[in-house]
């Protein structure tokens, strides 16, 4: 089959013929109809993810498609089923999984990280019964793929970890895919999102997705002060959706007293372990939490928002590309030029 492959970190990326994936007894092989081009895959190619231990490697973790084959132990799925899945597939039996927190499973399978991923015509996945999610017939594959990492991650960050309440002011620092998804979800749940970025195009898209206010950080010296001016006290909830020292610090300093900061963006490479303003965290009793994916069992609430039209997820998908175009598109992600979500469609 055809797949996107790299043989060394930060090395050339190519489309090549590779062996067909083998189906594990508890797994499935998915014929990929759409897969998201995500900055997490760029981090993997850069060597920032310790889960990628064997090269050559096929990236890709946001996927939607049709079940092509199931393992002998799989009872809930059959060939022909339309499915998606979370990018973190929990084992289903550990303490985290049995308490509903499969997104932090110690034995998790991650396509594109712990195994070969979905920048391919087909992908093999583990733990199929516990992790595959049935797609409504009304939901197209490209939109479904956009849910797999960025939309799902944003949903958990805003609704669960961020404990959003209707009417909350929500500052979203960084309007890449996950940031724009957070804006859209916050608006769908009745909050007042403030979209913050240094680029005009993402801010314009954020307004279409429901942002109550936008701040162009390229023209504002003090983002936390600007957020306080808009909100009166500061944001109730603030998210670093980019992953940098600047955005993490600004997010914390944007909060009202007893506000909540959620770290969503990956702090990788030279941005790892940033110094943070812990003085205000203590003095103002701020909460700081992380957010990592969304368990399959929580997908129905997200899908319900999409199917009922409260969350216009399709607006987040701004372009579709061929598998042959994916290597160049992945390599270019260090420039932050992408607006919204690009989706690779191998079957097009």
Number of C-alpha atoms within 10 A of each C-alpha: 11 17 27 24 24 20 15 15 17 14 11 13 20 18 18 14 12 13 9 15 16 14 19 19 14 18 24 28 24 28 25 26 24 32 31 30 28 25 23 21 25 21 19 21 26 16 17 17 17 9 14 21 12 12 12 12 24 29 27 28 29 31 35 32 28 21 23 19 19 24 19 12 13 17 11 10 20 15 14 13 16 24 23 29 30 29 30 26 28 29 22 21 13 15 12 17 21 13 10 16 19 28 21 18 21 13 16 20 19 21 26 23 25 17 22 25 27 30 32 30 21 23 29 24 27 24 21 27 18 22 24 25 22 16 20 13 9 7 14 16 23 26 24 26 31 31 30 25 25 28 27 28 25 31 28 23 28 25 15 12 19 26 13 20 17 12 14 19 27 33 35 31 31 25 26 27 26 31 30 33 32 34 30 29 30 31 23 19 18 15 23 24 29 27 29 29 22 16 18 16 14 24 25 13 21 29 18 15 24 23 26 17 17 20 22 14 18 12 9 12 9 11 21 20 16 16 27 16 11 15 20 10 15 23 31 25 28 30 34 30 30 24 19 22 18 15 22 27 18 23 26 28 26 30 29 22 18 17 21 26 30 23 24 25 25 18 18 14 13 9 13 12 11 13 11 15 13 13 10 15 20 11 10 14 14 19 17 16 13 14 21 20 24 29 25 24 15 16 20 13 10 17 20 13 16 20 15 9 11 14 22 19 22 16 16 25 18 13 13 18 17 13 24 17 14 23 17 12 18 18 18 14 17 13 7 10 12 20 20 23 26 22 27 30 25 22 13 10
